[in-house]
Amino acid sequence: MFLRNQFVFFDFEEPLIFFFGDYLAVMGLFVFIGHYLARAAQHAKKRRAK
């Protein structure tokens, strides 16, 4: 709570390309989830309008 230890733990031995690969994978996961949640919300909205 008082910033005595870091929240993010970096592996400084990991190659940079793997770091960016992990970063892109997590970003892609959130894009995927957001896209399909938006599609589900639109589908539910259309079903309520009928």
Biopython code that builds the backbone (N, CA, C, O; Angstrom):
import numpy as np
from Bio.PDB.StructureBuilder import StructureBuilder

atoms = [
    (1, "MET", "N", (0.809, -1.186, 0.000)),
    (1, "MET", "CA", (0.000, 0.000, 0.000)),
    (1, "MET", "C", (0.860, 1.260, 0.000)),
    (1, "MET", "O", (0.424, 2.311, -0.469)),
    (2, "PHE", "N", (2.043, 1.158, 0.510)),
    (2, "PHE", "CA", (2.908, 2.327, 0.598)),
    (2, "PHE", "C", (4.071, 2.226, -0.387)),
    (2, "PHE", "O", (5.146, 2.776, -0.145)),
    (3, "LEU", "N", (3.852, 1.521, -1.499)),
    (3, "LEU", "CA", (4.844, 1.341, -2.554)),
    (3, "LEU", "C", (6.147, 0.727, -2.039)),
    (3, "LEU", "O", (7.235, 1.092, -2.483)),
    (4, "ARG", "N", (6.023, -0.192, -1.115)),
    (4, "ARG", "CA", (7.211, -0.869, -0.600)),
    (4, "ARG", "C", (7.692, -1.952, -1.562)),
    (4, "ARG", "O", (8.886, -2.245, -1.622)),
    (5, "ASN", "N", (6.773, -2.541, -2.306)),
    (5, "ASN", "CA", (7.177, -3.503, -3.332)),
    (5, "ASN", "C", (6.436, -3.177, -4.621)),
    (5, "ASN", "O", (5.353, -2.592, -4.601)),
    (6, "GLN", "N", (7.031, -3.563, -5.732)),
    (6, "GLN", "CA", (6.451, -3.232, -7.026)),
    (6, "GLN", "C", (5.296, -4.174, -7.344)),
    (6, "GLN", "O", (5.313, -5.352, -6.985)),
    (7, "PHE", "N", (4.307, -3.634, -8.017)),
    (7, "PHE", "CA", (3.167, -4.442, -8.423)),
    (7, "PHE", "C", (3.505, -5.282, -9.647)),
    (7, "PHE", "O", (3.055, -6.423, -9.752)),
    (8, "VAL", "N", (4.279, -4.748, -10.560)),
    (8, "VAL", "CA", (4.626, -5.423, -11.808)),
    (8, "VAL", "C", (5.992, -6.054, -11.645)),
    (8, "VAL", "O", (6.941, -5.411, -11.199)),
    (9, "PHE", "N", (6.080, -7.326, -12.014)),
    (9, "PHE", "CA", (7.344, -8.034, -11.926)),
    (9, "PHE", "C", (7.841, -8.317, -13.329)),
    (9, "PHE", "O", (7.211, -9.076, -14.067)),
    (10, "PHE", "N", (8.954, -7.723, -13.708)),
    (10, "PHE", "CA", (9.524, -7.903, -15.030)),
    (10, "PHE", "C", (10.605, -8.970, -14.984)),
    (10, "PHE", "O", (11.376, -9.065, -14.030)),
    (11, "ASP", "N", (10.637, -9.766, -16.038)),
    (11, "ASP", "CA", (11.716, -10.737, -16.203)),
    (11, "ASP", "C", (12.755, -10.089, -17.110)),
    (11, "ASP", "O", (12.574, -10.028, -18.326)),
    (12, "PHE", "N", (13.829, -9.611, -16.522)),
    (12, "PHE", "CA", (14.836, -8.900, -17.297)),
    (12, "PHE", "C", (15.684, -9.838, -18.152)),
    (12, "PHE", "O", (16.459, -9.376, -18.989)),
    (13, "GLU", "N", (15.548, -11.135, -17.953)),
    (13, "GLU", "CA", (16.283, -12.115, -18.750)),
    (13, "GLU", "C", (15.517, -12.492, -20.025)),
    (13, "GLU", "O", (16.081, -13.121, -20.920)),
    (14, "GLU", "N", (14.254, -12.117, -20.110)),
    (14, "GLU", "CA", (13.430, -12.460, -21.271)),
    (14, "GLU", "C", (13.832, -11.603, -22.469)),
    (14, "GLU", "O", (14.012, -10.393, -22.327)),
    (15, "PRO", "N", (13.974, -12.212, -23.643)),
    (15, "PRO", "CA", (14.297, -11.416, -24.836)),
    (15, "PRO", "C", (13.174, -10.425, -25.165)),
    (15, "PRO", "O", (12.003, -10.660, -24.867)),
    (16, "LEU", "N", (13.561, -9.338, -25.775)),
    (16, "LEU", "CA", (12.618, -8.259, -26.071)),
    (16, "LEU", "C", (11.489, -8.718, -26.989)),
    (16, "LEU", "O", (10.344, -8.304, -26.809)),
    (17, "ILE", "N", (11.793, -9.562, -27.964)),
    (17, "ILE", "CA", (10.760, -10.025, -28.903)),
    (17, "ILE", "C", (9.688, -10.846, -28.188)),
    (17, "ILE", "O", (8.514, -10.775, -28.553)),
    (18, "PHE", "N", (10.075, -11.628, -27.170)),
    (18, "PHE", "CA", (9.081, -12.388, -26.403)),
    (18, "PHE", "C", (8.243, -11.469, -25.520)),
    (18, "PHE", "O", (7.054, -11.711, -25.312)),
    (19, "PHE", "N", (8.868, -10.415, -25.003)),
    (19, "PHE", "CA", (8.117, -9.439, -24.214)),
    (19, "PHE", "C", (7.036, -8.789, -25.061)),
    (19, "PHE", "O", (5.884, -8.683, -24.638)),
    (20, "PHE", "N", (7.413, -8.350, -26.270)),
    (20, "PHE", "CA", (6.421, -7.732, -27.154)),
    (20, "PHE", "C", (5.380, -8.743, -27.617)),
    (20, "PHE", "O", (4.217, -8.386, -27.804)),
    (21, "GLY", "N", (5.776, -9.987, -27.803)),
    (21, "GLY", "CA", (4.811, -11.034, -28.162)),
    (21, "GLY", "C", (3.780, -11.234, -27.070)),
    (21, "GLY", "O", (2.586, -11.341, -27.349)),
    (22, "ASP", "N", (4.233, -11.286, -25.826)),
    (22, "ASP", "CA", (3.308, -11.407, -24.695)),
    (22, "ASP", "C", (2.384, -10.196, -24.613)),
    (22, "ASP", "O", (1.183, -10.335, -24.382)),
    (23, "TYR", "N", (2.950, -9.019, -24.802)),
    (23, "TYR", "CA", (2.182, -7.781, -24.735)),
    (23, "TYR", "C", (1.099, -7.768, -25.818)),
    (23, "TYR", "O", (-0.050, -7.417, -25.549)),
    (24, "LEU", "N", (1.471, -8.153, -27.040)),
    (24, "LEU", "CA", (0.498, -8.188, -28.138)),
    (24, "LEU", "C", (-0.563, -9.260, -27.915)),
    (24, "LEU", "O", (-1.721, -9.070, -28.288)),
    (25, "ALA", "N", (-0.184, -10.375, -27.316)),
    (25, "ALA", "CA", (-1.156, -11.436, -27.039)),
    (25, "ALA", "C", (-2.208, -10.964, -26.037)),
    (25, "ALA", "O", (-3.398, -11.223, -26.218)),
    (26, "VAL", "N", (-1.779, -10.281, -24.993)),
    (26, "VAL", "CA", (-2.734, -9.771, -23.998)),
    (26, "VAL", "C", (-3.610, -8.684, -24.611)),
    (26, "VAL", "O", (-4.814, -8.635, -24.357)),
    (27, "MET", "N", (-3.008, -7.815, -25.417)),
    (27, "MET", "CA", (-3.779, -6.767, -26.075)),
    (27, "MET", "C", (-4.801, -7.381, -27.032)),
    (27, "MET", "O", (-5.948, -6.937, -27.085)),
    (28, "GLY", "N", (-4.391, -8.392, -27.780)),
    (28, "GLY", "CA", (-5.311, -9.074, -28.689)),
    (28, "GLY", "C", (-6.444, -9.750, -27.937)),
    (28, "GLY", "O", (-7.582, -9.755, -28.406)),
    (29, "LEU", "N", (-6.148, -10.320, -26.779)),
    (29, "LEU", "CA", (-7.185, -10.948, -25.969)),
    (29, "LEU", "C", (-8.245, -9.938, -25.546)),
    (29, "LEU", "O", (-9.440, -10.223, -25.621)),
    (30, "PHE", "N", (-7.815, -8.763, -25.105)),
    (30, "PHE", "CA", (-8.779, -7.742, -24.684)),
    (30, "PHE", "C", (-9.567, -7.195, -25.877)),
    (30, "PHE", "O", (-10.750, -6.884, -25.739)),
    (31, "VAL", "N", (-8.936, -7.074, -27.031)),
    (31, "VAL", "CA", (-9.655, -6.643, -28.231)),
    (31, "VAL", "C", (-10.697, -7.688, -28.613)),
    (31, "VAL", "O", (-11.832, -7.340, -28.937)),
    (32, "PHE", "N", (-10.325, -8.952, -28.578)),
    (32, "PHE", "CA", (-11.224, -10.060, -28.886)),
    (32, "PHE", "C", (-12.432, -10.065, -27.946)),
    (32, "PHE", "O", (-13.575, -10.161, -28.391)),
    (33, "ILE", "N", (-12.166, -9.959, -26.653)),
    (33, "ILE", "CA", (-13.248, -9.964, -25.667)),
    (33, "ILE", "C", (-14.155, -8.747, -25.851)),
    (33, "ILE", "O", (-15.378, -8.878, -25.810)),
    (34, "GLY", "N", (-13.573, -7.574, -26.053)),
    (34, "GLY", "CA", (-14.371, -6.367, -26.242)),
    (34, "GLY", "C", (-15.223, -6.426, -27.492)),
    (34, "GLY", "O", (-16.373, -5.987, -27.488)),
    (35, "HIS", "N", (-14.659, -6.970, -28.566)),
    (35, "HIS", "CA", (-15.393, -7.077, -29.829)),
    (35, "HIS", "C", (-16.617, -7.966, -29.666)),
    (35, "HIS", "O", (-17.720, -7.595, -30.068)),
    (36, "TYR", "N", (-16.419, -9.141, -29.075)),
    (36, "TYR", "CA", (-17.540, -10.067, -28.946)),
    (36, "TYR", "C", (-18.537, -9.637, -27.881)),
    (36, "TYR", "O", (-19.717, -9.972, -27.984)),
    (37, "LEU", "N", (-18.103, -8.911, -26.869)),
    (37, "LEU", "CA", (-19.070, -8.361, -25.918)),
    (37, "LEU", "C", (-19.925, -7.282, -26.582)),
    (37, "LEU", "O", (-21.123, -7.189, -26.316)),
    (38, "ALA", "N", (-19.315, -6.470, -27.443)),
    (38, "ALA", "CA", (-20.077, -5.448, -28.162)),
    (38, "ALA", "C", (-21.076, -6.095, -29.121)),
    (38, "ALA", "O", (-22.212, -5.636, -29.236)),
    (39, "ARG", "N", (-20.655, -7.167, -29.812)),
    (39, "ARG", "CA", (-21.579, -7.867, -30.712)),
    (39, "ARG", "C", (-22.736, -8.490, -29.938)),
    (39, "ARG", "O", (-23.879, -8.461, -30.395)),
    (40, "ALA", "N", (-22.444, -9.053, -28.767)),
    (40, "ALA", "CA", (-23.498, -9.651, -27.945)),
    (40, "ALA", "C", (-24.469, -8.582, -27.452)),
    (40, "ALA", "O", (-25.675, -8.821, -27.389)),
    (41, "ALA", "N", (-23.949, -7.406, -27.102)),
    (41, "ALA", "CA", (-24.817, -6.321, -26.650)),
    (41, "ALA", "C", (-25.712, -5.831, -27.785)),
    (41, "ALA", "O", (-26.888, -5.545, -27.563)),
    (42, "GLN", "N", (-25.170, -5.732, -28.996)),
    (42, "GLN", "CA", (-25.981, -5.323, -30.143)),
    (42, "GLN", "C", (-27.058, -6.364, -30.446)),
    (42, "GLN", "O", (-28.195, -6.019, -30.768)),
    (43, "HIS", "N", (-26.687, -7.636, -30.339)),
    (43, "HIS", "CA", (-27.660, -8.704, -30.599)),
    (43, "HIS", "C", (-28.771, -8.681, -29.565)),
    (43, "HIS", "O", (-29.939, -8.864, -29.908)),
    (44, "ALA", "N", (-28.424, -8.457, -28.298)),
    (44, "ALA", "CA", (-29.434, -8.389, -27.244)),
    (44, "ALA", "C", (-30.327, -7.166, -27.435)),
    (44, "ALA", "O", (-31.526, -7.227, -27.166)),
    (45, "LYS", "N", (-29.755, -6.059, -27.896)),
    (45, "LYS", "CA", (-30.546, -4.850, -28.128)),
    (45, "LYS", "C", (-31.555, -5.070, -29.255)),
    (45, "LYS", "O", (-32.699, -4.625, -29.166)),
    (46, "LYS", "N", (-31.126, -5.760, -30.315)),
    (46, "LYS", "CA", (-32.041, -6.053, -31.432)),
    (46, "LYS", "C", (-33.161, -6.980, -30.995)),
    (46, "LYS", "O", (-34.302, -6.828, -31.432)),
    (47, "ARG", "N", (-32.842, -7.947, -30.130)),
    (47, "ARG", "CA", (-33.872, -8.891, -29.687)),
    (47, "ARG", "C", (-34.905, -8.196, -28.792)),
    (47, "ARG", "O", (-36.077, -8.570, -28.803)),
    (48, "ARG", "N", (-34.489, -7.202, -28.028)),
    (48, "ARG", "CA", (-35.421, -6.461, -27.167)),
    (48, "ARG", "C", (-36.321, -5.551, -27.998)),
    (48, "ARG", "O", (-37.459, -5.288, -27.612)),
    (49, "ALA", "N", (-35.825, -5.074, -29.124)),
    (49, "ALA", "CA", (-36.598, -4.142, -29.945)),
    (49, "ALA", "C", (-37.748, -4.843, -30.667)),
    (49, "ALA", "O", (-38.702, -4.187, -31.084)),
    (50, "LYS", "N", (-37.673, -6.138, -30.817)),
    (50, "LYS", "CA", (-38.731, -6.876, -31.532)),
    (50, "LYS", "C", (-39.982, -7.010, -30.717)),
    (50, "LYS", "O", (-40.958, -7.602, -31.178)),
]
sb = StructureBuilder()
sb.init_structure("model")
sb.init_model(0)
sb.init_chain("A")
sb.init_seg("    ")
for serial, (resi, resn, name, xyz) in enumerate(atoms, 1):
    if name == "N":
        sb.init_residue(resn, " ", resi, " ")
    sb.init_atom(name, np.array(xyz, "f"), 0.0, 1.0, " ", f" {name:<3s}", serial, name[0])
structure = sb.get_structure()
